[in-house]
Structure formats: structure tokens, C-alpha cells
Amino acid sequence: MTMNSAVVKIGTTSVTDASGGVDYSVLVGIASDVAKLRAEGWNIVVVTSGAITAGWAEVGKGSSRPTDAQTLQAVSAVGQPLLMHAWRNAFAEFHTAVGQVLLAPLDFSHRGQYLHARGTLESLASLGVVAIVNENDAVADEEIRFGDNDRLAALVANLIGATHLVLLTDTDGLLTADPRLDPSATLIEEVNAIDADLMNLAGASHSAVGSGGMSSKLSAARMATWSGITTVIAPARSEHALSQALSATPGFGTTFHPRAGRLSARKSWIAFAVASNGSVTINEGAQKALVNDGRSLLRVGVTSHEGSFVDGDAVEIKGSDGEVIAKGLIRVSAEGFNEGDDVVIHRDDLVLLRQG
């Protein structure tokens, strides 16, 4: 990919209008910025929400939005082409072609599929095509969905080695309090570390149509900043929102600075893209060897294990206090845990998620 690359995600409430239909003016604004940035050498991937909302506006006949997964999946199949048609028309105004990329969690869980997805996005970029990414809602199993497009956008940013992740939403950024409850809430312009106190500022989604919320955006920002990606949460309906976010306009949105000591692409994949199939609990000596000395995890350091994992699966590593301190790819199965080599997780396949 190019030296400067960004993933921009637009939330449902920003992509659609009050009636649930696609808000074309927002799409044109994004397309305008993308065209300008591409001319300056940026590679931009768009992650879009709104398929279910747009689909229900088309077929719902004004009735209440359904809640069962199967109907929502069917409705998304209606909304996807409507959404893509709108994006295609918006980018056509700037003589730019678009390509639809529907991704599912399995595209990230399996390393081979992960690299295949990266190759597809790279090929689109080399053709001068802007990738429009969404979750494959129409067929995704509810048990293995991403859950929200903030997480998907962070995974895509890691996938392409992006320098920036921009999450455009219906708020000014991360605020000191919920403005619906506290009118004196002010914008937090810069964040250097995402800790428990910061996560407590974010509640669940207040939108009836979106699946994310500020907490999901903070989780996405944490994923991205650990991978060395600058992240910005900013208002979608501001003029030239994407350009402002990427040019670090003072007072525009909240900027999350990359964590020192970024994870490699492979370790980011282990930490955030692969679902855990179990856990191992380790003793204090093993924890010290992992955290302080950068060692591999040996069988002798494991006090217990849970789950039905097999060789190559991702598992969480818990300290003696029960807290998750790391994640890694295990070299043994749960059934044959006491068999084979003494190394159960090699340090090259292990990512620390907590210091100390």
C-alpha cells in the first residue's frame, strides 16, 4: 500500500436520513474528500454502515424495524445494493470507480484468508478503485458476526497497514460526559492511552439504528493504536470531515495517538483478529518469564486450562489473579495437553495485553 493510507468508517446515523433512506449529501461529501486525498497520494478504504436501515426504508412500509436476526439479514440483502448504488453515484461525480468488498469474521480468523483479503484490497487500490467495505450481513452467522463496523474498520486498518483510522459519527468526538445528560460536556481533543477510566466515559449506543456506540469506538481505537495507527473520532456531517480528520485540524474530533512500540502485523492479527477458543491460567513464575523476560510459555507454568482448543488455535493467557495478560497461538490440543514439546506457546506467537 502507499505511504499514507487510511480507513474511514461512516456510521448508520450518518449514512442515512431521518426516514432511513441513504443520505446522499453525506456520501458526496466523503467522496469529494476521498478524491482530493487520493490526488495527494493517499490510499483510502471506506467502511460503510447503513445496509439494514436502508433496506428497511425500502421494504418496511413504515412499520417498526424488526429485531430477529433472520429478518434483519434478509433486509440487509435489500439494502446492500441500494447503499452501493448510492456510493457508486457519489464517487462517479468525481470520476472515481468503487468496488464492493463484503467481509466476514472468518476472513480475519484464518491466516490464509486474511492474506487473500489483503491481496484483494491491494489489487483494487492498484486499479485506482476505492474499496467500499461492509460486513456480509446477509449470510453472517449471528454467533460469529463482528457486531459493529467500528471493529471491522479497525481490523481492515490493520489488514492494509493503514497509517490512520477515521471513525465518522453523529457526535463531535469523545466527550467528558454524555451531552444528553450533561450539557456542560466538552470535547477531549487528544488521547495518549486508553485506560479503564476512559472506557467508563463511553456508554452503550444511544441510536435505535446503529449497532455501535462510543464504547465500540474506543475499543476500535485501542485495537488500532496498538497497531501503530493514529485514530480519529469525528463528526460526519461537518464540511470536509475526512480531510479535517486526516490533517489534524485543531479542535476537530478526538485524536488517539499510536501506542509506543507498535505490534507487528502478525501479532496484531493474533491479538485482535483471531477469536479465542479457550484459555490457560499460569503461575507467577511463568507470568514473570512472559512479561519481564520475553520468554515462551512452558507447560510447567500452566496451572489449568479451559476450552476445546486444538494445535494452532488462539487462547487467552490468564495470570494467577484470573485477569487476561496475553493471547497466543497454542501448540498443543486441550485433549493432549500433557503430550509433546515443553513449549505450549512460543514467544513469536504470543502477544502481551497487560504489563506487569
Residue pairs with C-beta under 8 A, 6 or more apart in sequence:
1 43
1 122
1 125
1 160
1 161
1 162
2 41
2 42
2 43
2 125
3 41
3 163
4 41
4 42
4 43
4 163
4 164
5 42
5 43
5 44
5 45
5 160
5 161
5 162
5 163
5 164
6 37
6 42
6 43
6 44
6 45
6 157
6 162
6 163
6 164
6 165
6 166
6 242
6 246
7 44
7 45
7 46
7 47
7 153
7 154
7 156
7 157
7 160
7 162
7 164
7 165
7 166
8 30
8 34
8 44
8 45
8 46
8 47
8 153
8 165
8 166
8 168
8 242
8 245
9 46
9 47
9 48
9 49
9 149
9 150
9 152
9 153
9 165
9 166
9 167
9 168
10 26
10 30
10 46
10 47
10 48
10 49
10 50
10 168
10 236
11 49
11 149
11 167
11 168
11 169
11 170
11 207
11 210
11 212
11 236
12 49
12 50
12 52
12 53
12 207
12 209
12 210
12 211
13 169
13 170
13 207
13 209
13 210
14 23
14 26
14 168
14 169
14 170
14 236
14 237
15 22
15 23
15 26
15 27
15 48
15 49
15 50
15 53
15 54
15 83
16 22
16 23
16 50
16 53
16 54
16 57
16 209
17 23
19 57
20 53
20 54
20 56
20 57
20 60
20 209
21 54
21 57
22 50
22 54
22 82
22 83
22 86
24 86
24 89
24 90
26 236
26 237
27 86
27 87
27 90
28 90
28 93
29 237
29 239
29 240
29 241
30 46
30 90
30 168
30 241
30 242
31 87
31 90
31 91
31 93
31 94
31 96
32 93
32 94
32 240
33 240
33 241
33 242
33 243
34 44
34 46
34 91
34 94
34 96
34 130
34 242
35 91
35 94
35 95
35 96
36 243
37 44
37 242
37 243
37 246
38 44
38 96
38 130
42 246
43 125
43 160
44 130
44 242
45 121
45 130
45 131
45 133
45 156
45 160
45 162
46 87
46 130
46 131
46 132
46 133
47 133
47 134
47 149
47 152
47 153
47 156
48 83
48 87
48 132
48 133
48 134
48 149
49 134
49 149
49 210
49 211
49 212
50 79
50 83
51 76
51 79
51 80
51 82
51 83
51 134
51 137
52 72
52 75
52 76
52 79
52 137
52 209
53 65
53 79
53 209
54 78
54 79
54 82
54 83
55 75
55 76
55 77
55 78
55 79
55 80
55 82
56 65
56 66
56 75
56 79
58 78
58 79
58 82
59 75
59 78
60 75
65 208
65 209
66 72
66 75
69 142
72 137
73 137
73 138
73 139
73 140
74 138
76 137
76 138
77 138
80 100
80 102
80 134
80 137
80 138
83 134
84 98
84 100
84 132
87 98
87 132
88 98
91 97
91 98
91 130
96 128
96 130
97 127
97 128
97 129
97 130
98 129
98 130
98 131
98 132
99 124
99 129
99 130
99 131
99 132
100 132
100 134
101 117
101 120
101 121
101 124
101 131
101 132
101 133
101 134
102 133
102 134
102 135
102 136
103 117
103 133
103 134
103 135
103 136
103 152
103 156
104 135
104 136
104 139
104 140
104 144
105 140
105 144
105 145
105 146
105 275
106 113
106 144
107 113
107 114
107 116
107 117
108 114
108 117
108 155
108 159
108 269
108 273
108 274
109 273
109 274
109 275
111 269
114 159
114 269
114 273
117 159
118 159
118 160
121 131
121 156
121 159
121 160
122 160
124 130
124 131
125 131
133 152
133 153
133 156
134 149
134 152
135 145
135 146
135 149
135 152
137 145
140 146
144 275
146 152
146 155
147 211
147 216
148 210
148 211
148 212
148 216
149 211
149 212
150 167
150 212
150 216
150 217
150 219
150 220
151 216
151 219
151 220
151 223
153 165
153 167
153 220
154 165
154 219
154 220
154 221
154 223
154 224
154 229
154 231
154 272
155 223
155 272
155 273
156 162
157 164
157 165
157 224
157 227
157 229
158 223
158 224
158 227
158 229
158 265
158 268
158 269
158 272
158 273
161 265
162 229
163 229
163 230
164 229
164 230
164 231
164 232
164 245
164 246
165 220
165 221
165 224
165 229
165 230
165 231
165 232
166 231
166 232
166 234
166 242
166 245
166 246
167 217
167 220
167 221
167 231
167 232
167 233
167 234
168 234
168 235
168 236
168 241
168 242
168 245
169 217
169 233
169 234
169 235
169 236
170 207
170 235
170 236
170 237
171 179
171 214
171 233
171 235
172 187
172 234
172 235
172 253
173 187
173 188
173 189
173 232
173 233
173 234
173 235
173 253
173 254
174 187
174 188
174 191
174 198
174 201
174 202
174 214
174 217
174 218
174 233
174 254
175 185
175 186
175 187
175 188
175 201
176 182
176 185
176 186
176 187
176 188
176 201
177 184
177 185
177 201
178 185
178 203
178 206
179 185
180 206
187 251
187 253
187 254
188 254
189 250
189 251
189 253
189 254
189 255
190 254
190 255
190 257
191 198
191 221
191 254
191 255
191 256
191 257
192 257
193 259
194 218
194 221
194 222
194 225
194 256
198 218
199 215
199 218
201 214
202 213
202 214
202 215
202 217
202 218
203 213
203 214
203 215
204 213
204 215
205 211
205 212
205 213
205 216
206 213
207 213
214 233
217 233
220 231
221 231
221 233
221 256
223 268
223 271
223 272
224 230
224 231
224 256
225 231
225 256
225 257
225 258
225 259
226 259
226 262
226 263
226 268
226 271
226 272
227 258
227 262
227 263
227 265
227 268
227 272
228 258
228 259
228 262
228 263
229 258
230 255
230 256
230 257
230 258
231 255
231 256
232 245
232 246
232 253
232 254
232 255
232 256
233 253
233 254
233 256
234 241
234 244
234 245
234 252
234 253
234 254
235 241
235 253
238 244
238 252
244 252
244 253
245 252
245 253
248 255
263 271
263 351
267 351
270 314
270 327
270 328
270 329
270 349
270 350
270 351
271 327
271 351
271 353
274 314
274 329
275 314
276 307
276 313
276 314
276 315
276 316
276 327
277 307
277 308
277 309
277 310
277 313
277 314
277 315
278 305
278 306
278 307
278 308
278 309
278 313
278 315
278 316
278 330
278 334
279 305
279 306
279 307
279 315
279 316
279 317
279 318
279 324
280 297
280 302
280 304
280 305
280 306
280 315
280 316
280 317
280 318
280 330
280 344
280 345
281 302
281 303
281 304
281 305
281 318
281 319
281 320
281 322
282 290
282 297
282 301
282 302
282 303
282 317
282 318
282 319
282 320
283 301
283 302
283 303
283 320
284 319
284 320
285 301
286 297
286 298
286 300
286 301
286 302
287 301
287 319
287 320
287 325
289 295
289 297
289 298
289 301
290 297
290 317
290 325
290 326
290 347
290 350
290 352
291 325
291 352
291 355
291 356
294 347
295 347
296 343
296 345
296 346
296 347
296 350
297 317
297 328
297 343
297 344
297 345
297 350
298 342
298 343
298 344
299 332
299 337
299 338
299 342
299 343
299 344
300 342
302 337
302 344
303 320
305 315
305 334
305 337
307 315
307 334
308 334
309 315
309 330
309 333
309 334
310 333
310 334
311 330
311 331
311 332
311 333
312 329
312 330
312 331
313 329
313 330
314 327
314 328
314 329
314 330
315 327
315 328
315 329
315 330
315 345
316 324
316 326
316 327
317 324
317 325
317 326
317 327
317 328
317 345
317 350
318 324
318 325
319 325
319 354
323 354
324 353
324 354
325 352
325 353
325 354
326 350
326 351
326 352
326 353
326 354
327 350
327 351
327 353
328 345
328 346
328 349
328 350
328 351
329 345
329 349
329 350
330 344
330 345
331 340
331 341
331 343
331 344
331 345
331 346
331 349
332 339
332 340
332 344
337 344
